Every structure is written in C-alpha cells, then in structure tokens.
Amino acid sequence: MKRQGGFTLIELVVVIVILGILAVTAAPKFLNLQSDARASSLQGLKGAMAGAAGIVYGKAAIEGVERSENAVEVDGIQAIHGYPTAAANGIGAAVVGLADDAEWEVVSAAVTVPPTISYKFANNGSDTCIVTYKEATSVAAPVITAADAEKC
C-alpha cells in the first residue's frame, strides 16, 4: 500500500499554536499606532504653522510692514510684527485648509500677552493633545509648541 505524504493533525495544531504566540507578541506593537499618528499630525500642524508664518513674514517684508506695531492685513491675513496674529483670521487663515478641516478645532484663543491660540483634534476629548501658537512680539518671533507624544 502506498503511504500518503502530508501533515498530521498534531503538526498542524503545533504550527497554529506557534503562529498564535507570535501574533500575541507582535500585536501590542501595532495596536499603539493611533497615538503615534496623532503625535505625527501635531508635528505636521506645527510645521505647517511655522512655514505659513515664515511666508507671511516674507510677504510683509516685501510690503514694508514687517515692523508694524499694529495689526495689518498681508495678503488677506491679519499680521502683527510681520507674522500672523494668534486668531482665526491670522494663523488660522495662513495655514491653508486649517479653518475648513474638520479634523482640527480651536481649543482656546487666549487674550494673554502675547496672545495665543491652540488647536486640538476635533474627535478627541482630550485637551492635552494640542498645538499652540504664541503671537510674535516686537523682540521675538512667534513660538509654536506641540504636545508630547505621551499626552496623545
């Protein structure tokens, strides 16, 4: 009689158990991707704000209003000291699509010295995962900060 080649039931069960152990070991690495994605999005918004502020400053310098102590309009964007103001019609208008993007919402627009505006994820209940834009002063460029990855 001819013997058939193949795997026994025990061999198949052992392979399935080994694959299960590997899956359980590797799963935590892939389950934490959402917080990494949020942290990357925050860094992306921070970079977009920095780039937009630089472009607005360049346009203000061309128009000769980069030293203006009062808010002026530069290409449809409210600016002071050459940089966008900490408002929806300032940095919110300078970052293309920020006002229209449903992913971001304004957490606070504080009337501090200098004024600040903060953005967070619209679908995230936490107010710790934010990007904050602090308006430029006569002696300093704007300061843009993003929350640490652990807070998201």
C-alpha positions as CSV (number, residue, x, y, z in Angstrom):
1,M,0.0,0.0,0.0
2,K,1.2,3.5,-0.9
3,R,1.8,5.9,2.0
4,Q,0.4,9.4,1.5
5,G,2.6,12.4,2.3
6,G,1.2,15.3,4.3
7,F,0.9,16.8,7.8
8,T,-0.6,15.2,10.7
9,L,-3.2,16.9,12.8
10,I,-0.8,17.3,15.7
11,E,1.8,19.1,13.4
12,L,-0.9,21.5,12.2
13,V,-2.0,22.3,15.7
14,V,1.6,23.0,16.8
15,V,2.0,25.4,13.9
16,I,-1.2,27.2,14.7
17,V,-0.2,27.5,18.4
18,I,3.2,28.9,17.3
19,L,1.5,31.4,15.0
20,G,-0.9,32.4,17.8
21,I,2.0,33.1,20.2
22,L,3.8,35.2,17.6
23,A,0.6,37.2,16.9
24,V,0.0,37.9,20.6
25,T,3.7,39.0,21.0
26,A,3.6,41.3,17.9
27,A,0.0,42.7,18.4
28,P,0.9,45.4,21.0
29,K,3.4,47.0,18.6
30,F,0.7,47.5,16.0
31,L,-2.1,48.5,18.4
32,N,-0.4,51.7,19.5
33,L,-0.3,53.3,16.1
34,Q,-3.2,55.7,16.7
35,S,-1.2,57.7,19.3
36,D,1.8,57.8,17.0
37,A,-0.4,59.0,14.2
38,R,-1.8,61.8,16.4
39,A,1.6,62.9,17.5
40,S,2.8,63.0,13.9
41,S,-0.3,65.0,12.9
42,L,0.6,67.5,15.7
43,Q,4.1,67.8,14.5
44,G,2.8,68.3,10.9
45,L,0.5,71.1,12.0
46,K,3.3,72.7,14.0
47,G,5.5,72.6,10.8
48,A,2.7,74.0,8.7
49,M,2.2,76.9,11.1
50,A,6.0,77.6,11.1
51,G,6.1,77.5,7.3
52,A,3.0,79.7,6.9
53,A,4.4,82.2,9.5
54,G,7.6,82.4,7.5
55,I,5.8,83.0,4.2
56,V,3.6,85.7,5.7
57,Y,6.7,87.4,7.2
58,G,8.3,87.4,3.7
59,K,5.2,88.9,2.2
60,A,5.0,91.5,5.0
61,A,8.7,92.4,4.3
62,I,8.0,92.9,0.6
63,E,5.1,95.2,1.5
64,G,7.3,97.0,4.1
65,V,5.0,96.3,7.1
66,E,7.2,93.7,8.9
67,R,7.8,96.1,11.8
68,S,4.2,97.2,12.2
69,E,3.2,97.5,15.9
70,N,-0.5,97.4,14.9
71,A,-2.3,94.6,13.2
72,V,-2.2,95.0,9.4
73,E,-3.6,92.8,6.6
74,V,-1.0,91.0,4.5
75,D,-2.5,89.2,1.5
76,G,-5.8,88.6,3.4
77,I,-4.1,87.5,6.6
78,Q,-4.1,89.6,9.8
79,A,-0.4,90.1,10.9
80,I,1.5,92.0,13.5
81,H,5.3,92.5,13.6
82,G,5.2,90.8,10.2
83,Y,3.8,87.5,11.5
84,P,0.2,86.2,11.6
85,T,-1.8,87.1,14.7
86,A,-3.0,84.4,17.1
87,A,-6.5,84.4,15.7
88,A,-8.6,82.6,13.1
89,N,-8.1,85.4,10.6
90,G,-4.3,85.3,11.4
91,I,-2.6,81.9,11.7
92,G,-5.9,80.2,11.0
93,A,-6.1,81.8,7.6
94,A,-2.4,81.5,6.9
95,V,-2.4,77.7,7.2
96,V,-4.2,76.6,4.1
97,G,-7.2,74.5,4.9
98,L,-6.9,74.7,8.7
99,A,-10.2,76.6,9.0
100,D,-12.0,74.2,6.7
101,D,-10.5,71.0,8.1
102,A,-13.0,69.1,10.3
103,E,-10.1,67.3,12.0
104,W,-9.0,70.5,13.9
105,E,-10.8,72.8,16.3
106,V,-9.8,75.8,18.3
107,V,-9.4,74.9,22.0
108,S,-8.8,78.4,23.1
109,A,-7.9,81.8,21.8
110,A,-6.4,83.4,25.0
111,V,-6.1,87.1,25.4
112,T,-2.8,86.9,27.1
113,V,0.4,88.9,26.5
114,P,1.3,87.9,23.9
115,P,-2.0,86.4,22.6
116,T,-2.1,82.6,21.9
117,I,-4.4,80.2,20.0
118,S,-4.5,76.5,20.5
119,Y,-5.8,73.7,18.2
120,K,-6.7,70.2,19.1
121,F,-8.2,67.2,17.3
122,A,-12.0,67.6,16.9
123,N,-12.7,64.0,17.5
124,N,-10.5,63.7,20.6
125,G,-12.0,64.6,24.0
126,S,-8.6,65.3,25.5
127,D,-7.4,69.0,25.7
128,T,-3.8,67.9,26.3
129,C,-3.1,66.9,22.7
130,I,-2.8,70.4,21.2
131,V,-0.7,72.7,19.2
132,T,-0.3,76.3,20.5
133,Y,0.7,79.4,18.5
134,K,2.0,82.3,20.6
135,E,1.9,85.6,18.7
136,A,5.1,87.4,17.7
137,T,6.3,90.4,19.8
138,S,8.5,93.3,18.8
139,V,11.5,91.3,20.1
140,A,10.6,87.7,19.3
141,A,9.2,85.6,16.5
142,P,6.1,83.5,17.2
143,V,6.5,80.5,19.3
144,I,4.8,77.3,18.2
145,T,4.6,74.3,20.5
146,A,3.1,70.8,20.1
147,A,2.1,68.4,22.9
148,D,4.4,65.5,23.7
149,A,3.6,62.1,22.1
150,E,2.8,60.6,25.5
151,K,-0.1,63.1,26.0
152,C,-1.9,62.0,22.9
